[in-house]
Amino acid sequence: MLYPILLHLAEADVKWSVAFSVKSLETIQAIMIKQYWAPTPRCHSEDPSWLRLSHAIQIAREMGIHKPQVISAQVEASISSIDDSGLKERLARNFERTWLYIFLADKGFGITIGRHMGVSWREIPASAAEWWRKPMTAPTDRILSGVVETRGILLNALAQRKRTDDGTLTFISEWHRHYFDLLEKIRTESCKSDQPFPSKVSSVMAFYIDHGIMVLNAEAARSLLALADGATTTDFNTVSHISVKVASRLLSLAFDSENGLGQYLIGFQNNQFIMICHAATDILQAMRRGTMADPELSDAATLVKAIPDHLEKAADQLPATCMIHFYLDIAKCFASQANTIMTALKSSETEDTITGIVDSDFPPADWWRALEVEPLDPTARFDIGLHGSGKLDYDLYSFTGMGFFERTDSA
């Protein structure tokens, strides 16, 4: 009874703010919070959240909260008579934090309903990756900075791979190793026990970084397969082994009820379900190829078969129209495939027989492509590669000059 009343009041307040052109940081924050708690429409393609978020983005741009110099001016104007550096820092961080939340909300809801991003990577400050290190930081600030940094590095890697004409085995291997080591280093740093934030923050960071590594591995594997050279078999199997290891690591994090990921079932980046299903596809692809050995094979298969139970528990807490039910159906298919492969292997079937049992195009190797390259519309099930693995066509931003996406070993 209380929820519909509060929702009605919130909706009325938002409409009033829009009608009277109220421009304030509180209005932006209220719109975003309302979208996180609003009911999920029956048809995602008709979800009005993008209209609300577009209005919030417009207010933010008009207020200039994406420009450091404008933020400084507004902070000085609001408390010009108060000489308190701590208060000024908190106010400045409130502006900066709101802009980063807008970026992630825009990206997350865009993935959900199939809309292109309204906020460009170019509008993210170059200092975003290190923003959490400033004074007056909050635990979630580490996640904000970490997601921006990880996604930036990943997109920079994919853009570099697209720009180059060098499709040799040496280049692909070195390219993959460089960015893999970079992401692994960030993951290790963020999970150190001496970090000044709760362990739950480290778990969320590790989860997002692991998925970034999975996307990197998927592109490396695709590039190696395109060479059609027997000499690439060893390198391909190496990437496949890494993919299974990282995918298993990601699923273990997702299943751990103590690490705080359950708080982000919806809203924050809004693609945890896609990440989990992507991990399942990586494991199933490796299982079908027969490159895994026990106990890794059995452990990985067990994780895939546990996904439906995990998503079902989460689905019980969410509306019937939530996208989790869509991914729950997919997860059940994945679990069935894992069980089929394990049964065939226990029966000493050959790889050719397994390939005949399991559709060679299921699960798709490019399931991840909807995450960063183009938004995903869950209503268009046949457009996300579930029934085929077509050629990828990147439409990435150019990151020339955006130094915070590139880190060196000395960083």
The 8 nearest C-alpha neighbors of each residue, nearest first, counted from 0:
[[1, 2, 3, 4, 5, 6, 7, 8],
 [0, 2, 4, 3, 5, 6, 7, 8],
 [1, 3, 5, 4, 0, 6, 7, 36],
 [4, 2, 6, 5, 1, 7, 0, 8],
 [5, 3, 7, 1, 6, 2, 8, 0],
 [6, 4, 8, 2, 7, 3, 9, 1],
 [5, 7, 3, 9, 4, 8, 2, 10],
 [6, 8, 10, 4, 5, 9, 3, 11],
 [9, 7, 11, 5, 10, 6, 12, 4],
 [10, 8, 6, 12, 11, 7, 5, 13],
 [9, 11, 7, 13, 8, 12, 6, 14],
 [10, 12, 8, 14, 9, 13, 15, 7],
 [13, 11, 15, 9, 10, 14, 16, 8],
 [12, 14, 16, 10, 15, 11, 17, 9],
 [15, 13, 17, 11, 16, 12, 18, 10],
 [14, 16, 12, 18, 13, 17, 11, 19],
 [17, 15, 21, 13, 19, 14, 18, 20],
 [16, 18, 20, 14, 15, 19, 13, 21],
 [17, 19, 15, 16, 20, 14, 21, 13],
 [18, 20, 16, 17, 21, 15, 14, 22],
 [21, 19, 17, 18, 16, 22, 15, 58],
 [22, 20, 16, 19, 23, 17, 26, 18],
 [23, 21, 58, 20, 26, 24, 62, 16],
 [22, 24, 26, 25, 21, 27, 58, 62],
 [23, 25, 27, 26, 28, 22, 94, 59],
 [24, 26, 28, 23, 27, 29, 22, 30],
 [27, 25, 29, 23, 24, 28, 30, 22],
 [28, 26, 55, 24, 30, 25, 29, 31],
 [27, 29, 25, 31, 26, 30, 32, 24],
 [28, 30, 26, 32, 31, 27, 25, 33],
 [31, 29, 33, 27, 28, 32, 26, 34],
 [32, 30, 34, 28, 33, 29, 27, 35],
 [33, 31, 29, 35, 34, 30, 28, 36],
 [32, 34, 30, 36, 31, 35, 37, 29],
 [35, 33, 37, 31, 32, 36, 48, 30],
 [34, 36, 32, 266, 33, 37, 31, 265],
 [37, 35, 33, 34, 38, 32, 6, 266],
 [36, 38, 34, 33, 35, 39, 6, 32],
 [39, 37, 40, 36, 318, 320, 34, 321],
 [38, 40, 321, 320, 37, 41, 318, 46],
 [41, 39, 42, 46, 43, 320, 38, 45],
 [40, 42, 320, 43, 39, 321, 45, 46],
 [43, 41, 40, 44, 45, 46, 378, 320],
 [44, 42, 46, 112, 45, 40, 41, 378],
 [43, 45, 112, 42, 46, 113, 376, 378],
 [46, 44, 43, 42, 47, 40, 112, 41],
 [45, 47, 43, 48, 44, 40, 112, 42],
 [48, 46, 49, 50, 45, 51, 40, 44],
 [49, 47, 51, 50, 46, 52, 34, 108],
 [48, 50, 52, 51, 47, 53, 46, 108],
 [51, 49, 53, 48, 47, 52, 54, 46],
 [50, 52, 54, 48, 53, 49, 55, 30],
 [51, 53, 55, 49, 54, 50, 56, 48],
 [54, 52, 56, 50, 51, 55, 49, 57],
 [53, 55, 57, 51, 52, 56, 58, 50],
 [56, 54, 52, 27, 58, 57, 53, 59],
 [57, 55, 59, 53, 54, 58, 52, 60],
 [56, 58, 54, 60, 59, 55, 53, 61],
 [57, 59, 61, 55, 56, 60, 22, 62],
 [60, 58, 56, 62, 57, 61, 64, 63],
 [61, 59, 63, 57, 62, 58, 56, 64],
 [60, 62, 58, 63, 59, 57, 64, 22],
 [61, 63, 59, 60, 64, 58, 22, 23],
 [64, 62, 60, 61, 65, 66, 69, 59],
 [63, 65, 66, 62, 59, 70, 94, 60],
 [64, 66, 63, 98, 67, 122, 60, 95],
 [65, 67, 64, 69, 63, 68, 70, 124],
 [68, 66, 70, 69, 71, 65, 64, 124],
 [67, 69, 71, 70, 66, 72, 73, 63],
 [70, 68, 72, 66, 71, 67, 63, 73],
 [69, 71, 67, 73, 72, 68, 64, 74],
 [72, 70, 68, 74, 69, 73, 75, 67],
 [71, 73, 69, 75, 70, 74, 76, 68],
 [74, 72, 76, 70, 75, 71, 77, 69],
 [73, 75, 71, 77, 76, 72, 70, 78],
 [76, 74, 79, 72, 73, 77, 78, 71],
 [75, 77, 73, 79, 74, 78, 72, 71],
 [76, 78, 74, 75, 79, 73, 80, 72],
 [79, 77, 81, 80, 75, 76, 74, 87],
 [78, 80, 75, 76, 81, 77, 82, 74],
 [79, 81, 78, 82, 77, 75, 76, 83],
 [82, 80, 78, 79, 83, 86, 84, 87],
 [81, 83, 84, 80, 79, 78, 87, 86],
 [82, 84, 86, 85, 81, 87, 78, 88],
 [83, 85, 87, 86, 88, 82, 89, 81],
 [86, 84, 88, 87, 83, 89, 135, 134],
 [85, 87, 89, 88, 83, 84, 90, 91],
 [88, 86, 84, 90, 85, 89, 91, 74],
 [87, 89, 91, 85, 86, 90, 92, 84],
 [90, 88, 92, 86, 91, 87, 135, 93],
 [91, 89, 93, 87, 92, 88, 86, 74],
 [90, 92, 88, 94, 93, 89, 87, 95],
 [93, 91, 95, 89, 94, 90, 96, 88],
 [92, 94, 90, 96, 91, 95, 97, 89],
 [95, 93, 97, 91, 92, 96, 64, 98],
 [96, 94, 92, 98, 97, 93, 91, 99],
 [97, 95, 93, 99, 98, 94, 92, 100],
 [96, 98, 100, 94, 95, 99, 93, 101],
 [99, 97, 101, 95, 100, 96, 65, 102],
 [100, 98, 102, 96, 101, 97, 103, 95],
 [99, 101, 97, 103, 102, 98, 104, 96],
 [102, 100, 98, 104, 99, 103, 105, 97],
 [101, 103, 99, 105, 100, 104, 118, 106],
 [102, 104, 106, 100, 105, 101, 268, 107],
 [105, 103, 107, 101, 106, 102, 100, 108],
 [106, 104, 102, 103, 108, 107, 109, 101],
 [105, 107, 103, 109, 104, 116, 108, 102],
 [106, 108, 268, 269, 104, 110, 109, 105],
 [107, 109, 111, 110, 105, 106, 104, 112],
 [110, 108, 114, 106, 107, 111, 113, 112],
 [111, 109, 374, 375, 107, 108, 113, 112],
 [110, 112, 108, 109, 113, 376, 375, 107],
 [111, 113, 376, 43, 44, 109, 110, 114],
 [112, 114, 376, 375, 374, 110, 109, 111],
 [115, 113, 109, 112, 374, 116, 110, 49],
 [116, 114, 109, 374, 117, 113, 373, 110],
 [115, 117, 118, 106, 109, 105, 114, 119],
 [116, 118, 115, 119, 105, 53, 56, 106],
 [119, 117, 116, 102, 120, 122, 105, 56],
 [118, 120, 121, 122, 117, 116, 123, 102],
 [119, 121, 122, 123, 118, 396, 151, 398],
 [122, 120, 119, 123, 124, 398, 401, 118],
 [121, 123, 120, 119, 124, 65, 118, 66],
 [122, 124, 120, 121, 125, 127, 65, 119],
 [125, 123, 126, 127, 122, 65, 121, 66],
 [124, 126, 403, 127, 401, 123, 402, 128],
 [125, 127, 124, 128, 129, 130, 403, 123],
 [128, 126, 130, 124, 129, 125, 144, 123],
 [127, 129, 144, 148, 126, 130, 403, 145],
 [130, 128, 127, 131, 126, 132, 144, 133],
 [131, 129, 127, 132, 128, 126, 133, 144],
 [130, 132, 141, 140, 129, 133, 136, 144],
 [133, 131, 130, 129, 134, 136, 141, 140],
 [132, 134, 131, 130, 136, 135, 129, 88],
 [135, 133, 136, 132, 88, 131, 85, 89],
 [136, 134, 89, 133, 137, 88, 85, 92],
 [135, 137, 134, 131, 133, 140, 138, 132],
 [136, 138, 140, 139, 135, 141, 131, 196],
 [139, 137, 140, 196, 141, 200, 136, 197],
 [138, 140, 142, 141, 137, 143, 200, 136],
 [141, 139, 143, 137, 131, 138, 142, 144],
 [142, 140, 131, 139, 144, 143, 138, 145],
 [141, 143, 145, 139, 140, 144, 146, 204],
 [144, 142, 140, 146, 145, 141, 147, 139],
 [145, 143, 128, 147, 141, 142, 146, 127],
 [144, 146, 142, 148, 147, 143, 141, 149],
 [145, 147, 149, 143, 148, 144, 142, 150],
 [146, 148, 144, 150, 145, 149, 151, 143],
 [147, 149, 128, 151, 145, 146, 150, 144],
 [150, 148, 146, 152, 151, 147, 145, 153],
 [149, 151, 153, 147, 152, 148, 146, 154],
 [150, 152, 148, 404, 154, 149, 153, 147],
 [153, 151, 404, 155, 149, 150, 154, 156],
 [154, 152, 150, 156, 155, 151, 149, 157],
 [155, 153, 157, 151, 156, 152, 158, 150],
 [154, 156, 152, 158, 153, 157, 151, 159],
 [157, 155, 153, 159, 154, 158, 152, 160],
 [158, 156, 160, 154, 159, 155, 161, 153],
 [157, 159, 155, 161, 160, 156, 154, 162],
 [160, 158, 156, 162, 161, 157, 155, 163],
 [161, 159, 157, 158, 162, 163, 156, 174],
 [160, 162, 158, 159, 163, 157, 393, 164],
 [163, 161, 159, 160, 158, 164, 157, 165],
 [162, 164, 165, 161, 160, 159, 166, 158],
 [165, 163, 166, 162, 161, 160, 167, 159],
 [166, 164, 163, 167, 170, 171, 160, 168],
 [165, 167, 164, 171, 168, 170, 222, 226],
 [168, 166, 170, 169, 165, 171, 226, 172],
 [167, 169, 171, 170, 172, 166, 231, 223],
 [170, 168, 172, 167, 171, 173, 166, 174],
 [169, 171, 173, 167, 172, 168, 174, 165],
 [172, 170, 174, 168, 173, 169, 175, 167],
 [171, 173, 175, 169, 174, 170, 168, 176],
 [174, 172, 176, 170, 175, 171, 177, 169],
 [175, 173, 171, 177, 172, 176, 170, 178],
 [174, 176, 172, 173, 177, 178, 179, 171],
 [175, 177, 173, 179, 174, 178, 180, 172],
 [178, 176, 174, 180, 175, 179, 173, 181],
 [177, 179, 181, 180, 175, 176, 182, 174],
 [178, 180, 176, 182, 181, 177, 175, 183],
 [181, 179, 183, 178, 177, 182, 176, 184],
 [180, 182, 178, 184, 179, 183, 177, 185],
 [183, 181, 185, 179, 184, 180, 178, 186],
 [182, 184, 186, 180, 185, 181, 179, 187],
 [185, 183, 187, 181, 182, 186, 180, 188],
 [184, 186, 188, 182, 183, 187, 189, 181],
 [187, 185, 183, 189, 184, 188, 205, 182],
 [186, 188, 184, 190, 185, 189, 183, 191],
 [189, 187, 185, 186, 190, 191, 184, 194],
 [188, 190, 186, 187, 191, 201, 185, 204],
 [191, 189, 201, 187, 188, 186, 192, 205],
 [192, 190, 193, 188, 189, 194, 187, 201],
 [191, 193, 194, 190, 198, 195, 189, 201],
 [192, 194, 191, 195, 190, 196, 189, 188],
 [193, 195, 192, 196, 191, 189, 190, 197],
 [196, 194, 193, 197, 138, 192, 198, 191],
 [195, 197, 138, 194, 198, 200, 201, 141],
 [198, 196, 199, 200, 138, 201, 195, 194],
 [199, 197, 201, 200, 202, 196, 258, 190],
 [200, 198, 258, 202, 259, 201, 197, 203],
 [199, 201, 203, 198, 202, 197, 204, 196],
 [200, 202, 190, 198, 204, 199, 203, 189],
 [203, 201, 205, 199, 204, 200, 258, 206],
 [202, 204, 206, 200, 205, 201, 260, 199],
 [203, 205, 201, 207, 202, 206, 142, 208],
 [206, 204, 202, 208, 203, 207, 186, 209],
 [207, 205, 203, 209, 204, 208, 249, 202],
 [208, 206, 210, 204, 209, 205, 211, 203],
 [207, 209, 211, 205, 210, 206, 204, 149],
 [210, 208, 212, 206, 211, 207, 205, 249],
 [209, 211, 213, 207, 212, 208, 274, 214],
 [210, 212, 208, 214, 209, 213, 215, 207],
 [211, 213, 215, 209, 210, 214, 216, 208],
 [214, 212, 210, 216, 211, 215, 242, 217],
 [213, 215, 217, 211, 212, 216, 210, 367],
 [214, 216, 212, 218, 213, 217, 219, 211],
 [217, 215, 213, 219, 214, 218, 220, 212],
 [216, 218, 214, 220, 215, 219, 213, 221],
 [217, 219, 221, 215, 220, 216, 222, 214],
 [218, 220, 216, 222, 221, 217, 223, 175],
 [221, 219, 223, 217, 218, 222, 235, 216],
 [220, 222, 218, 224, 219, 223, 217, 225],
 [223, 221, 225, 219, 220, 224, 218, 226],
 [224, 222, 220, 225, 226, 221, 219, 235],
 [223, 225, 221, 226, 222, 227, 220, 235],
 [224, 226, 222, 223, 227, 221, 228, 220],
 [225, 227, 228, 224, 223, 222, 231, 166],
 [228, 226, 225, 224, 229, 223, 231, 230],
 [229, 227, 230, 226, 231, 232, 224, 225],
 [228, 230, 231, 232, 227, 233, 226, 224],
 [229, 231, 228, 232, 233, 234, 168, 227],
 [232, 230, 234, 229, 233, 228, 235, 223],
 [233, 231, 235, 234, 230, 229, 236, 228],
 [232, 234, 236, 235, 231, 237, 230, 229],
 [235, 233, 237, 231, 236, 232, 238, 172],
 [234, 236, 232, 238, 237, 233, 231, 220],
 [235, 237, 239, 233, 238, 234, 240, 232],
 [236, 238, 234, 240, 235, 239, 233, 241],
 [239, 237, 241, 235, 240, 236, 242, 216],
 [240, 238, 236, 242, 237, 241, 235, 243],
 [239, 241, 237, 243, 242, 238, 236, 244],
 [242, 240, 238, 244, 239, 243, 245, 237],
 [243, 241, 239, 245, 240, 244, 246, 213],
 [244, 242, 246, 240, 282, 241, 245, 247],
 [243, 245, 241, 247, 242, 246, 248, 240],
 [244, 246, 248, 242, 247, 243, 209, 241],
 [247, 245, 278, 243, 249, 248, 244, 242],
 [248, 246, 250, 244, 245, 249, 243, 251],
 [247, 249, 245, 251, 246, 250, 244, 252],
 [248, 250, 246, 252, 247, 251, 206, 209],
 [251, 249, 253, 247, 252, 248, 254, 246],
 [250, 252, 248, 254, 253, 249, 247, 255],
 [253, 251, 249, 255, 250, 254, 248, 206],
 [252, 254, 250, 251, 255, 249, 260, 206],
 [253, 255, 251, 252, 256, 250, 309, 306],
 [256, 254, 252, 257, 253, 258, 251, 260],
 [255, 257, 258, 254, 259, 261, 260, 253],
 [258, 256, 255, 259, 199, 260, 261, 254],
 [257, 259, 199, 202, 256, 260, 255, 198],
 [258, 260, 199, 261, 262, 257, 256, 203],
 [261, 259, 262, 263, 258, 203, 253, 264],
 [260, 262, 259, 263, 264, 256, 258, 253],
 [263, 261, 260, 259, 264, 265, 267, 258],
 [264, 262, 265, 261, 260, 267, 266, 271],
 [265, 263, 261, 262, 271, 266, 260, 313],
 [266, 264, 263, 269, 267, 35, 270, 271],
 [265, 267, 269, 35, 268, 263, 264, 107],
 [266, 268, 269, 263, 265, 104, 107, 103],
 [269, 267, 107, 103, 270, 266, 104, 106],
 [270, 268, 107, 266, 267, 265, 271, 108],
 [269, 271, 273, 272, 268, 274, 107, 110],
 [270, 272, 274, 273, 269, 275, 264, 268],
 [273, 271, 275, 270, 274, 276, 326, 323],
 [274, 272, 276, 270, 275, 271, 277, 326],
 [273, 275, 277, 271, 272, 276, 278, 210],
 [274, 276, 272, 278, 277, 273, 271, 250],
 [275, 277, 279, 273, 278, 274, 272, 280],
 [276, 278, 274, 280, 279, 275, 273, 367],
 [279, 277, 246, 275, 281, 276, 280, 274],
 [278, 280, 276, 282, 277, 281, 303, 283],
 [281, 279, 283, 277, 282, 362, 278, 284],
 [282, 280, 278, 284, 279, 283, 243, 242],
 [281, 283, 279, 285, 243, 280, 284, 286],
 [284, 282, 286, 280, 285, 281, 287, 279],
 [283, 285, 287, 281, 286, 282, 280, 288],
 [286, 284, 288, 282, 283, 287, 290, 239],
 [287, 285, 283, 289, 284, 288, 282, 291],
 [286, 288, 284, 289, 285, 283, 354, 353],
 [289, 287, 285, 286, 290, 284, 350, 354],
 [288, 290, 286, 287, 291, 285, 350, 292],
 [289, 291, 288, 285, 286, 292, 236, 240],
 [292, 290, 296, 289, 286, 285, 295, 293],
 [291, 293, 296, 295, 294, 290, 289, 297],
 [294, 292, 295, 296, 297, 291, 298, 299],
 [293, 295, 297, 296, 298, 292, 299, 291],
 [296, 294, 293, 298, 297, 292, 299, 291],
 [297, 295, 293, 299, 294, 292, 291, 298],
 [296, 298, 300, 294, 299, 295, 293, 301],
 [297, 299, 301, 295, 300, 296, 294, 302],
 [300, 298, 302, 296, 301, 297, 295, 247],
 [301, 299, 303, 297, 302, 298, 337, 296],
 [300, 302, 298, 304, 299, 303, 297, 305],
 [301, 303, 305, 299, 300, 304, 298, 306],
 [304, 302, 300, 305, 306, 301, 279, 334],
 [303, 305, 334, 301, 302, 306, 300, 337],
 [304, 306, 302, 303, 308, 307, 301, 309],
 [305, 307, 309, 303, 308, 304, 310, 330],
 [308, 306, 310, 309, 330, 331, 305, 311],
 [309, 307, 311, 306, 310, 305, 312, 304],
 [310, 308, 306, 307, 312, 311, 305, 313],
 [311, 309, 313, 307, 312, 308, 314, 327],
 [310, 312, 314, 308, 313, 309, 307, 315],
 [313, 311, 315, 310, 309, 314, 308, 316],
 [312, 314, 310, 311, 315, 316, 309, 317],
 [315, 313, 311, 317, 316, 312, 310, 323],
 [314, 316, 312, 313, 317, 311, 318, 319],
 [317, 315, 314, 313, 318, 312, 311, 319],
 [316, 318, 314, 315, 321, 319, 313, 323],
 [319, 317, 320, 321, 39, 316, 38, 314],
 [318, 320, 321, 317, 324, 314, 41, 39],
 [319, 321, 41, 318, 39, 40, 322, 324],
 [322, 320, 318, 323, 319, 39, 324, 317],
 [321, 323, 325, 324, 320, 326, 377, 111],
 [324, 322, 326, 325, 321, 327, 314, 272],
 [325, 323, 327, 322, 326, 321, 328, 314],
 [324, 326, 322, 323, 328, 327, 329, 377],
 [325, 327, 329, 323, 328, 324, 330, 272],
 [326, 328, 324, 330, 329, 325, 307, 310],
 [329, 327, 331, 326, 325, 330, 324, 332],
 [328, 330, 326, 332, 327, 331, 333, 325],
 [331, 329, 333, 327, 332, 328, 307, 326],
 [330, 332, 334, 328, 333, 329, 307, 335],
 [331, 333, 335, 329, 330, 334, 336, 328],
 [334, 332, 330, 336, 335, 331, 337, 329],
 [335, 333, 304, 331, 337, 336, 332, 303],
 [334, 336, 332, 338, 333, 337, 339, 331],
 [335, 337, 339, 333, 334, 338, 340, 332],
 [338, 336, 334, 340, 339, 335, 300, 341],
 [337, 339, 335, 341, 336, 340, 342, 334],
 [340, 338, 336, 342, 337, 341, 335, 343],
 [339, 341, 343, 337, 342, 338, 344, 336],
 [340, 342, 344, 338, 343, 339, 345, 337],
 [343, 341, 339, 345, 340, 344, 338, 346],
 [344, 342, 346, 340, 348, 341, 345, 339],
 [345, 343, 347, 341, 346, 348, 342, 340],
 [344, 346, 342, 347, 343, 341, 348, 340],
 [345, 347, 343, 344, 348, 342, 341, 349],
 [348, 346, 344, 345, 349, 343, 342, 350],
 [347, 349, 343, 344, 346, 352, 350, 353],
 [348, 350, 352, 351, 353, 347, 344, 343],
 [349, 351, 353, 352, 354, 289, 348, 288],
 [352, 350, 354, 349, 353, 355, 348, 356],
 [351, 353, 355, 349, 350, 354, 348, 356],
 [354, 352, 350, 356, 355, 351, 357, 349],
 [355, 353, 351, 357, 352, 356, 359, 350],
 [354, 356, 352, 353, 357, 351, 358, 359],
 [355, 357, 353, 354, 352, 358, 339, 340],
 [358, 356, 354, 355, 353, 359, 336, 361],
 [357, 359, 361, 360, 356, 354, 355, 362],
 [360, 358, 361, 354, 357, 355, 362, 287],
 [359, 361, 358, 387, 363, 362, 386, 388],
 [362, 360, 363, 358, 359, 386, 385, 357],
 [361, 363, 280, 360, 364, 385, 284, 283],
 [364, 362, 361, 365, 388, 366, 360, 385],
 [363, 365, 366, 362, 388, 280, 217, 281],
 [366, 364, 367, 363, 368, 388, 384, 217],
 [365, 367, 368, 363, 364, 384, 277, 383],
 [368, 366, 365, 369, 370, 277, 214, 273],
 [367, 369, 370, 366, 365, 372, 371, 373],
 [368, 370, 373, 375, 374, 367, 372, 371],
 [371, 369, 368, 367, 372, 374, 373, 110],
 [372, 370, 373, 369, 368, 374, 154, 367],
 [373, 371, 369, 368, 393, 394, 370, 395],
 [372, 374, 369, 371, 370, 375, 368, 115],
 [375, 373, 110, 113, 369, 114, 115, 109],
 [374, 376, 113, 110, 369, 377, 111, 373],
 [375, 377, 113, 112, 378, 379, 111, 374],
 [376, 378, 379, 375, 380, 111, 112, 43],
 [379, 377, 376, 380, 43, 44, 42, 112],
 [380, 378, 377, 382, 381, 376, 383, 375],
 [381, 379, 382, 378, 383, 377, 385, 376],
 [380, 382, 379, 383, 385, 384, 386, 378],
 [383, 381, 380, 379, 384, 385, 376, 386],
 [384, 382, 385, 381, 380, 366, 369, 375],
 [383, 385, 387, 386, 388, 382, 366, 363],
 [386, 384, 383, 387, 363, 381, 362, 361],
 [387, 385, 384, 360, 361, 381, 388, 363],
 [386, 388, 384, 360, 385, 389, 363, 361],
 [389, 387, 363, 384, 365, 364, 360, 390],
 [388, 390, 387, 391, 384, 365, 363, 392],
 [391, 389, 392, 388, 365, 221, 393, 387],
 [392, 390, 393, 389, 368, 365, 388, 372],
 [391, 393, 390, 394, 372, 368, 389, 395],
 [394, 392, 395, 372, 391, 161, 158, 373],
 [393, 395, 372, 392, 396, 373, 158, 371],
 [396, 394, 393, 158, 372, 397, 154, 157],
 [395, 397, 398, 394, 120, 158, 154, 119],
 [396, 398, 399, 395, 158, 155, 121, 400],
 [399, 397, 401, 400, 396, 155, 121, 158],
 [400, 398, 401, 397, 402, 155, 396, 404],
 [399, 401, 402, 398, 403, 397, 404, 125],
 [402, 400, 398, 399, 403, 404, 125, 405],
 [401, 403, 404, 405, 400, 125, 399, 406],
 [402, 404, 405, 125, 401, 128, 126, 406],
 [405, 403, 152, 151, 402, 148, 401, 406],
 [406, 404, 403, 402, 152, 407, 155, 401],
 [407, 405, 410, 404, 408, 403, 181, 402],
 [406, 408, 410, 409, 405, 181, 177, 404],
 [409, 407, 410, 406, 181, 184, 180, 177],
 [408, 410, 407, 406, 181, 184, 405, 185],
 [409, 407, 408, 406, 405, 185, 181, 184]]
